[in-house]
Amino acid sequence: MNTQIAILVAALMMHCIQAVEFTFDLADNAEDCFYEEIKKNSSAYFEFQVSAGGQLDVDVTLKDPQGKVIYKLEKATFDSHQFVAETTGVYTACFGNQFSAFSHKIVYVDFQVGEEPALPGVDEHATVLTQMETSSQAIHKGLNDILDAQTHHRLREAQGRKRAEDLNQRVMVWSSLETAAVILIGLVQIMVLRNFFTDRKPSQAHYGRL
């Protein structure tokens, strides 16, 4: 039983698919482009999400090797796009932040190319899959779903943490301003009261001499 589990784990670890998944910092008033070579008739999946910065929006453009725009969004927070390459060449994905002069953005990108290959040894025969092979495929699919869910959960957690930190900073600034205002009002009141009593002392002294 342990041997079968080890074989299954090894088979899952041997799985490989051409994919690019990363997070980068997009500076304010800037545009960053990334390139991926795709063969003709290959399927591709493109996904992005802005996890932090400003209003959580960027401009996104996806171009084919001839420079033709095949996908474009303006001031978007997240989206996905699946397509089939019509020509072989280098495809370009650009992220723009030119409309923001002060805030930079943290952007997550997932770019997958090609169909996901089957597990080693599963599609090598034409007979009906055994129970072990069927279970392996089900576990493999479940693991991929878990990885995707964990990735999106981390992105949402990072986005929520960033918002909480920004809110906490604003509350601290507002509280500091309120504290300074209370102290200033107290000082002004003290000064007014002191001037009031100071103004009356000469009058009392004058009446005393009379």
QUIJO-V26768 format. One record per residue. RES is the residue in one letter. PHI is phi in whole degrees, 0 to 359 (999 if undefined). OMEGA is omega in radians with two decimals (none if undefined). Layout:
BEGIN
res=RES phi=PHI omega=OMEGA
res=RES phi=PHI omega=OMEGA
END
This chain:
BEGIN
res=M phi=999 omega=3.10
res=N phi=298 omega=3.12
res=T phi=295 omega=3.12
res=Q phi=295 omega=3.12
res=I phi=295 omega=3.13
res=A phi=296 omega=3.11
res=I phi=297 omega=3.14
res=L phi=297 omega=3.13
res=V phi=296 omega=3.13
res=A phi=296 omega=3.13
res=A phi=295 omega=3.13
res=L phi=294 omega=-3.14
res=M phi=288 omega=3.14
res=M phi=283 omega=-3.13
res=H phi=298 omega=-3.12
res=C phi=217 omega=3.10
res=I phi=219 omega=-3.14
res=Q phi=288 omega=-3.08
res=A phi=207 omega=3.08
res=V phi=234 omega=-3.11
res=E phi=222 omega=-3.06
res=F phi=201 omega=3.06
res=T phi=233 omega=-3.11
res=F phi=223 omega=-3.12
res=D phi=259 omega=3.13
res=L phi=262 omega=-3.07
res=A phi=291 omega=3.11
res=D phi=291 omega=3.13
res=N phi=55 omega=-3.08
res=A phi=221 omega=3.08
res=E phi=220 omega=3.11
res=D phi=242 omega=-3.13
res=C phi=238 omega=3.12
res=F phi=230 omega=-2.98
res=Y phi=234 omega=3.14
res=E phi=219 omega=3.11
res=E phi=276 omega=-3.10
res=I phi=229 omega=3.11
res=K phi=275 omega=-3.12
res=K phi=299 omega=3.13
res=N phi=67 omega=3.06
res=S phi=272 omega=3.10
res=S phi=278 omega=-3.13
res=A phi=220 omega=3.13
res=Y phi=233 omega=-3.08
res=F phi=238 omega=-3.13
res=E phi=219 omega=3.09
res=F phi=214 omega=3.08
res=Q phi=202 omega=3.08
res=V phi=273 omega=-3.05
res=S phi=263 omega=-3.12
res=A phi=197 omega=3.04
res=G phi=110 omega=3.03
res=G phi=57 omega=3.13
res=Q phi=267 omega=3.11
res=L phi=58 omega=-3.12
res=D phi=217 omega=3.08
res=V phi=216 omega=2.99
res=D phi=267 omega=-3.08
res=V phi=234 omega=3.11
res=T phi=222 omega=3.11
res=L phi=240 omega=-3.07
res=K phi=238 omega=3.08
res=D phi=274 omega=-3.09
res=P phi=301 omega=3.12
res=Q phi=273 omega=-3.13
res=G phi=88 omega=3.13
res=K phi=284 omega=3.14
res=V phi=282 omega=3.13
res=I phi=253 omega=3.12
res=Y phi=199 omega=-3.11
res=K phi=207 omega=3.06
res=L phi=220 omega=3.10
res=E phi=241 omega=3.12
res=K phi=51 omega=-3.13
res=A phi=255 omega=3.12
res=T phi=267 omega=3.10
res=F phi=202 omega=3.09
res=D phi=185 omega=3.08
res=S phi=220 omega=-3.11
res=H phi=213 omega=3.12
res=Q phi=242 omega=-3.09
res=F phi=209 omega=3.08
res=V phi=245 omega=-3.09
res=A phi=293 omega=3.13
res=E phi=275 omega=3.13
res=T phi=222 omega=3.08
res=T phi=274 omega=3.13
res=G phi=160 omega=-3.09
res=V phi=264 omega=3.10
res=Y phi=263 omega=-3.03
res=T phi=243 omega=3.05
res=A phi=243 omega=-3.09
res=C phi=244 omega=3.11
res=F phi=239 omega=-3.07
res=G phi=247 omega=3.09
res=N phi=227 omega=-3.08
res=Q phi=292 omega=-3.10
res=F phi=283 omega=-3.13
res=S phi=252 omega=-3.08
res=A phi=265 omega=-3.03
res=F phi=232 omega=-2.99
res=S phi=257 omega=3.03
res=H phi=268 omega=-3.06
res=K phi=235 omega=3.00
res=I phi=255 omega=-3.00
res=V phi=240 omega=3.04
res=Y phi=260 omega=-3.10
res=V phi=229 omega=3.06
res=D phi=229 omega=-3.08
res=F phi=234 omega=-3.11
res=Q phi=248 omega=-3.09
res=V phi=234 omega=3.08
res=G phi=90 omega=3.10
res=E phi=283 omega=3.13
res=E phi=289 omega=-3.13
res=P phi=290 omega=3.13
res=A phi=286 omega=3.10
res=L phi=295 omega=-3.14
res=P phi=303 omega=3.08
res=G phi=88 omega=-3.08
res=V phi=280 omega=-3.09
res=D phi=262 omega=-3.10
res=E phi=273 omega=3.10
res=H phi=223 omega=-3.06
res=A phi=267 omega=-3.12
res=T phi=280 omega=3.13
res=V phi=293 omega=3.14
res=L phi=296 omega=3.08
res=T phi=283 omega=3.13
res=Q phi=297 omega=3.12
res=M phi=294 omega=3.13
res=E phi=292 omega=3.10
res=T phi=297 omega=3.10
res=S phi=295 omega=3.12
res=S phi=297 omega=3.11
res=Q phi=297 omega=-3.14
res=A phi=296 omega=3.12
res=I phi=294 omega=3.14
res=H phi=299 omega=3.12
res=K phi=296 omega=3.11
res=G phi=297 omega=3.12
res=L phi=295 omega=3.09
res=N phi=297 omega=3.10
res=D phi=297 omega=3.12
res=I phi=294 omega=3.11
res=L phi=298 omega=3.11
res=D phi=296 omega=-3.14
res=A phi=296 omega=3.11
res=Q phi=295 omega=3.13
res=T phi=298 omega=-3.14
res=H phi=292 omega=3.09
res=H phi=294 omega=3.10
res=R phi=296 omega=3.11
res=L phi=294 omega=3.11
res=R phi=295 omega=3.11
res=E phi=295 omega=3.11
res=A phi=295 omega=3.12
res=Q phi=295 omega=3.11
res=G phi=295 omega=3.11
res=R phi=296 omega=3.12
res=K phi=297 omega=3.11
res=R phi=296 omega=3.12
res=A phi=296 omega=3.12
res=E phi=295 omega=3.10
res=D phi=295 omega=3.12
res=L phi=296 omega=3.12
res=N phi=297 omega=3.12
res=Q phi=295 omega=3.13
res=R phi=294 omega=3.11
res=V phi=296 omega=3.12
res=M phi=297 omega=3.13
res=V phi=296 omega=-3.14
res=W phi=296 omega=3.12
res=S phi=295 omega=3.11
res=S phi=296 omega=3.11
res=L phi=295 omega=3.10
res=E phi=297 omega=3.12
res=T phi=298 omega=3.12
res=A phi=297 omega=3.13
res=A phi=294 omega=3.12
res=V phi=297 omega=3.12
res=I phi=297 omega=-3.14
res=L phi=296 omega=3.12
res=I phi=296 omega=3.10
res=G phi=299 omega=3.12
res=L phi=296 omega=3.12
res=V phi=297 omega=3.11
res=Q phi=299 omega=3.12
res=I phi=298 omega=3.14
res=M phi=296 omega=3.12
res=V phi=296 omega=3.13
res=L phi=296 omega=3.13
res=R phi=295 omega=3.10
res=N phi=296 omega=3.14
res=F phi=297 omega=3.14
res=F phi=288 omega=3.10
res=T phi=294 omega=3.13
res=D phi=291 omega=-3.09
res=R phi=276 omega=-3.10
res=K phi=296 omega=3.10
res=P phi=298 omega=3.13
res=S phi=296 omega=3.11
res=Q phi=297 omega=3.13
res=A phi=293 omega=-3.13
res=H phi=294 omega=3.11
res=Y phi=296 omega=3.12
res=G phi=295 omega=3.13
res=R phi=289 omega=3.05
res=L phi=291 omega=none
END
